[in-house]
């Protein structure tokens, strides 16, 4: 009997999808928790001295985390979406890393970046590459 339609609903999640969903959930949570620390005033404050696990944050930084988190949860339900999310992480957080190298200690640093943020940004960019490029085996449905 030939299968009809999309078998994606019956296959398990791939590693890129799982990583995308996990990173999306973590970034969403970090963004929400960040607002308990920073509040909702002075979104673009520089050198806030408000940290979440050694990472300096401000309101805008929290918004970015929430957007990245929602994107991960929305995109990572399919392999193609997870791959897209991986590229978004790789390019976006690669750019954030370069921004952080230049912006740390500058008064115009609107994301309030510190050295710990830079380490996290380059690590997240690398995870994005893994999500985007990790080979996966095609799932085979053994049910007949």
PyMOL commands that set and color helices and strands:
alter all, ss='L'
color gray80, all
select helices_A, chain A and resi 7-9+15-38+59-75+79-103+115-133
alter helices_A, ss='H'
color red, helices_A
select strands_A, chain A and resi 51-52+55-56
alter strands_A, ss='S'
color yellow, strands_A
deselect
rebuild
show_as cartoon
